[in-house]
Amino acid sequence: MTKTIIVNDMMQSDYRYTLSEPAGKNFSLDFRPELTPAQMLKLGIFGGKYMTDCRDEFPKTWFKNAEFCHQRHDPELNFFKINASQPLSYWRKKGWIYWEDPRGWFQWYCRYYMGRRCPDDTRQIERWTAMRRHVAQVRKNCAPGDWSCRRRQRQALLHWAYDSRKI
């Protein structure tokens, strides 16, 4: 059974999409994120600024224990206490923003996780896969469990649903 979601937030007005898969199930075979959106938010990502106005779209449980900062991006709210983000303007300039997901990859992932499938899935999964090079760099340059090593890279990996705490 499909379900239609209607989005009205600061970045989208009357945007509609359909959930065609069960939440957290039936992912592409080459897409195996290590963290769910809820786990990512609880750990601390994007300086607490991301998704402050669009929580109605997703399960309330995702936001339990997540820290937010409505006024600004605060790196202290990130798991590794460091800024590992580029501003949305940078992502737009690079052409990495798909019109259906104006907030970027994490918004795409949240909607994909909930069961939406869209024409941008292949590109976004390829972008996620490309982050593996950062996993390799952390493994090569850091002692296992040394969270002080390459903190910016580790935080960036959390942004992409890789659990860099396990490296």
C-alpha positions as CSV (number, residue, x, y, z in Angstrom):
1,M,0.0,0.0,0.0
2,T,1.3,3.5,-0.9
3,K,1.1,6.6,1.2
4,T,1.4,10.2,-0.1
5,I,3.3,12.7,2.0
6,I,2.6,16.5,1.6
7,V,5.4,18.8,2.6
8,N,5.0,22.4,3.6
9,D,8.1,23.9,5.2
10,M,10.4,26.8,4.6
11,M,11.9,25.2,1.5
12,Q,9.0,23.4,-0.1
13,S,5.4,24.3,-0.4
14,D,2.8,21.6,-1.3
15,Y,5.5,19.2,-2.4
16,R,4.1,15.7,-2.6
17,Y,5.8,12.3,-2.7
18,T,4.7,8.7,-2.4
19,L,6.1,6.1,0.0
20,S,6.2,2.9,-2.1
21,E,8.4,0.8,0.2
22,P,8.2,0.0,4.0
23,A,10.3,2.3,6.1
24,G,13.9,1.1,6.5
25,K,13.4,-1.8,4.0
26,N,14.0,-2.7,0.4
27,F,17.1,-0.6,-0.1
28,S,19.1,-0.8,-3.3
29,L,21.6,-3.7,-3.0
30,D,24.5,-1.4,-3.3
31,F,23.3,1.0,-0.6
32,R,23.9,-0.3,3.0
33,P,24.1,2.7,5.3
34,E,25.4,2.0,8.8
35,L,23.2,4.5,10.6
36,T,19.5,5.3,10.4
37,P,18.4,9.0,10.2
38,A,17.3,8.8,13.8
39,Q,20.7,7.5,14.9
40,M,22.4,10.2,13.0
41,L,20.3,13.0,14.5
42,K,20.8,11.6,18.0
43,L,24.6,11.4,17.5
44,G,24.8,15.0,16.4
45,I,25.1,16.2,12.8
46,F,25.0,19.4,10.8
47,G,25.6,21.6,13.9
48,G,21.9,21.0,15.0
49,K,20.6,23.4,12.3
50,Y,19.5,20.9,9.8
51,M,15.7,20.1,9.7
52,T,14.7,22.6,12.3
53,D,11.6,23.5,10.3
54,C,10.6,20.2,8.7
55,R,10.2,17.8,11.5
56,D,6.5,17.2,10.8
57,E,7.4,15.2,7.7
58,F,9.2,12.5,9.7
59,P,8.5,10.3,12.7
60,K,8.6,12.1,16.0
61,T,10.8,9.4,17.4
62,W,13.6,10.5,15.1
63,F,13.9,13.8,17.0
64,K,13.9,12.4,20.5
65,N,17.2,13.2,22.1
66,A,18.4,15.1,19.0
67,E,19.9,18.6,19.7
68,F,18.9,21.5,17.6
69,C,20.0,25.1,17.2
70,H,17.4,27.1,15.3
71,Q,19.5,30.2,15.2
72,R,22.7,28.9,13.7
73,H,25.0,26.0,12.9
74,D,26.7,25.1,16.2
75,P,29.7,22.6,15.8
76,E,29.5,21.8,19.5
77,L,26.3,19.9,18.8
78,N,28.1,17.6,16.4
79,F,29.3,14.3,17.8
80,F,33.0,15.1,17.1
81,K,32.5,18.8,18.2
82,I,33.8,20.1,14.8
83,N,32.4,21.7,11.7
84,A,32.5,19.2,8.8
85,S,29.8,21.0,6.7
86,Q,29.8,23.2,3.7
87,P,27.0,25.8,3.4
88,L,24.0,24.9,1.2
89,S,25.1,27.7,-1.2
90,Y,28.2,25.6,-1.9
91,W,26.2,22.5,-2.6
92,R,24.0,24.4,-5.0
93,K,26.9,25.9,-6.8
94,K,28.4,22.5,-7.3
95,G,25.1,21.3,-8.8
96,W,24.7,18.6,-6.1
97,I,21.1,19.6,-5.1
98,Y,18.2,17.7,-6.7
99,W,15.1,19.8,-7.0
100,E,13.0,17.4,-4.9
101,D,15.4,17.5,-2.0
102,P,16.5,21.1,-1.6
103,R,18.3,20.4,1.6
104,G,20.6,17.9,0.0
105,W,21.7,14.3,0.6
106,F,20.5,13.8,4.1
107,Q,17.0,14.9,3.2
108,W,17.1,12.5,0.3
109,Y,18.3,9.7,2.7
110,C,15.5,10.5,5.2
111,R,12.9,10.2,2.4
112,Y,14.5,7.1,0.9
113,Y,14.6,5.5,4.4
114,M,10.9,6.3,4.8
115,G,10.1,4.5,1.5
116,R,10.2,7.1,-1.2
117,R,11.9,6.1,-4.4
118,C,12.8,8.7,-7.0
119,P,14.8,9.3,-10.2
120,D,17.7,10.7,-8.2
121,D,18.3,7.5,-6.2
122,T,21.1,6.2,-8.3
123,R,23.1,9.4,-8.2
124,Q,22.7,9.8,-4.5
125,I,23.7,6.2,-3.8
126,E,26.8,6.8,-6.0
127,R,27.6,9.9,-3.9
128,W,27.2,7.9,-0.7
129,T,29.5,5.1,-2.2
130,A,32.2,7.7,-3.0
131,M,32.5,8.5,0.7
132,R,34.2,5.2,1.2
133,R,37.5,6.8,0.3
134,H,37.2,8.7,3.6
135,V,36.7,5.5,5.5
136,A,39.8,4.1,3.9
137,Q,41.8,7.2,4.9
138,V,40.7,7.0,8.5
139,R,41.6,3.3,8.7
140,K,45.0,4.0,7.1
141,N,45.9,7.0,9.3
142,C,44.3,6.4,12.6
143,A,44.6,3.8,15.3
144,P,41.4,1.8,15.8
145,G,39.1,3.7,18.2
146,D,41.2,6.9,18.3
147,W,38.3,9.3,17.9
148,S,40.7,12.3,18.2
149,C,42.3,11.3,14.8
150,R,40.8,13.0,11.7
151,R,37.7,14.3,13.6
152,R,36.5,16.4,10.6
153,Q,36.6,13.4,8.4
154,R,34.9,11.2,11.0
155,Q,32.1,13.9,11.4
156,A,31.7,14.1,7.6
157,L,31.3,10.3,7.5
158,L,28.5,10.5,10.1
159,H,26.8,13.0,7.8
160,W,26.7,10.3,5.2
161,A,25.4,7.4,7.5
162,Y,28.9,5.8,8.0
163,D,29.5,5.0,11.6
164,S,33.0,6.4,12.0
165,R,33.0,5.5,15.7
166,K,33.6,1.9,14.7
167,I,36.8,2.6,12.6
